[in-house]
Amino acid sequence: MIERVEVTVIIHATEDPEKVMESVFNLLGLNKEDVDEVETLRSRGHHGNPITYVKMVIKGKKAQKALRNIISRMDELEYQILKREMDLRTEGSKLYLRFDKQRAYLNEVSLSTGSDVVRVVAVFKGRVDEGALEKFRRADSAGR
């Protein structure tokens, strides 16, 4: 069903890298050992401030677990927003999501349109549709 989950986060000079990564793992419901690939790029911002870009790839069953953790922990309003915006958040086999980095640190799942986010791209083996999301939501509800 899911091929992989790609996660991208920007760590600003004013942020504690450990806390930013903790917010990512809180969101995914995984540990760093579950990540298959990590790429780190250090750069400079517009004003010369240091910025670190981190991209992680999670594959197979771990990717399914990560997306299930995210979708099942959304409150009903967030989930309804996601369903309503499916056409804006999907392209072919990819589902594009952005989550509030600060709320993720507090172990909350909150969609965001801002720039200080954890970006998640879920790559499915086929086209993404509302039914695929519902399966993830139901799978966790049945296990509770």
C-alpha positions as CSV (number, residue, x, y, z in Angstrom):
1,M,0.0,0.0,0.0
2,I,2.7,2.5,1.0
3,E,6.1,2.4,-0.6
4,R,7.8,5.0,1.6
5,V,7.5,8.1,3.7
6,E,9.8,11.0,3.1
7,V,10.2,13.5,5.9
8,T,11.9,16.9,5.6
9,V,12.6,19.4,8.4
10,I,14.6,22.6,8.6
11,I,16.6,23.3,11.8
12,H,17.3,26.9,12.3
13,A,20.3,28.3,14.3
14,T,18.0,29.3,17.1
15,E,16.6,25.8,17.5
16,D,17.9,22.8,19.5
17,P,18.5,20.1,16.9
18,E,17.7,17.3,19.4
19,K,14.3,18.9,20.2
20,V,13.5,19.4,16.5
21,M,14.3,15.7,15.8
22,E,12.2,14.7,18.8
23,S,9.3,16.5,17.3
24,V,9.8,14.5,14.1
25,F,9.9,11.2,15.9
26,N,6.9,12.2,18.0
27,L,4.9,12.9,14.9
28,L,5.9,9.6,13.2
29,G,5.6,7.5,16.3
30,L,9.0,5.9,15.4
31,N,12.5,5.9,16.7
32,K,15.6,6.9,14.8
33,E,16.5,3.3,14.3
34,D,13.4,2.9,12.1
35,V,14.7,5.4,9.5
36,D,16.2,3.8,6.4
37,E,18.0,6.8,4.9
38,V,19.1,10.2,6.4
39,E,20.5,13.1,4.4
40,T,21.8,16.3,6.1
41,L,22.7,19.5,4.3
42,R,24.1,22.5,6.1
43,S,23.5,25.9,4.4
44,R,23.1,29.6,5.2
45,G,19.9,31.5,5.3
46,H,19.1,34.9,3.6
47,H,20.8,36.8,6.5
48,G,23.8,34.4,6.7
49,N,22.3,32.4,9.6
50,P,23.2,28.7,9.6
51,I,20.4,26.3,8.6
52,T,20.3,22.5,8.5
53,Y,18.1,20.6,6.2
54,V,17.3,17.0,7.2
55,K,15.6,14.5,4.9
56,M,14.7,11.0,6.1
57,V,13.2,8.1,4.2
58,I,11.2,5.3,5.9
59,K,10.3,2.3,3.8
60,G,7.8,-0.6,3.8
61,K,6.0,-1.6,7.0
62,K,7.7,1.1,9.0
63,A,6.3,3.7,6.5
64,Q,2.9,2.2,6.9
65,K,3.2,2.4,10.7
66,A,4.4,6.0,10.5
67,L,1.4,7.1,8.4
68,R,-1.0,5.1,10.5
69,N,0.4,6.8,13.6
70,I,-0.1,10.3,12.1
71,I,-3.6,9.8,10.6
72,S,-5.0,7.9,13.6
73,R,-3.8,10.6,16.0
74,M,-5.4,13.5,14.1
75,D,-8.5,14.9,15.8
76,E,-11.7,14.6,13.9
77,L,-11.6,18.2,12.6
78,E,-8.0,17.9,11.3
79,Y,-9.0,14.6,9.6
80,Q,-12.0,16.2,8.0
81,I,-9.8,19.1,6.7
82,L,-7.4,16.5,5.3
83,K,-10.2,14.7,3.5
84,R,-11.7,17.9,2.1
85,E,-8.3,19.0,0.8
86,M,-7.3,15.7,-0.7
87,D,-7.2,17.1,-4.3
88,L,-4.8,19.9,-3.1
89,R,-2.6,17.5,-1.2
90,T,-2.2,14.7,-3.7
91,E,-0.4,14.2,-7.0
92,G,-0.5,10.8,-8.5
93,S,0.8,8.4,-5.9
94,K,2.0,11.1,-3.5
95,L,0.2,12.6,-0.5
96,Y,1.8,15.9,0.7
97,L,1.4,16.9,4.4
98,R,2.8,19.7,6.5
99,F,2.6,19.6,10.3
100,D,3.3,22.2,13.0
101,K,6.8,21.5,14.3
102,Q,6.1,23.0,17.8
103,R,2.9,21.1,18.2
104,A,4.7,17.9,17.1
105,Y,7.2,18.5,19.9
106,L,4.3,18.4,22.3
107,N,3.2,15.1,20.8
108,E,0.2,16.6,19.0
109,V,-0.7,16.2,15.3
110,S,-1.7,19.5,13.7
111,L,-1.8,20.3,10.0
112,S,-0.1,23.6,9.1
113,T,0.2,26.0,6.2
114,G,3.1,27.8,7.8
115,S,6.8,27.5,7.0
116,D,8.1,26.1,10.4
117,V,6.9,22.6,9.7
118,V,7.7,19.0,9.4
119,R,7.0,18.1,5.8
120,V,5.8,14.5,5.1
121,V,5.4,13.0,1.7
122,A,3.7,9.5,1.7
123,V,4.4,7.7,-1.5
124,F,1.8,5.0,-2.2
125,K,2.1,2.1,-4.6
126,G,-0.9,3.3,-6.5
127,R,-3.1,6.4,-6.6
128,V,-3.9,8.1,-3.4
129,D,-7.6,8.5,-2.5
130,E,-9.8,9.1,0.5
131,G,-10.3,5.4,0.9
132,A,-6.6,4.8,1.5
133,L,-6.7,7.3,4.3
134,E,-9.8,5.8,5.8
135,K,-8.1,2.3,5.9
136,F,-5.3,3.8,8.0
137,R,-7.8,5.5,10.3
138,R,-9.9,2.4,10.8
139,A,-6.9,0.1,11.2
140,D,-5.8,1.9,14.3
141,S,-9.4,2.3,15.7
142,A,-9.9,-1.4,15.4
143,G,-6.7,-2.0,17.4
144,R,-7.6,0.2,20.3
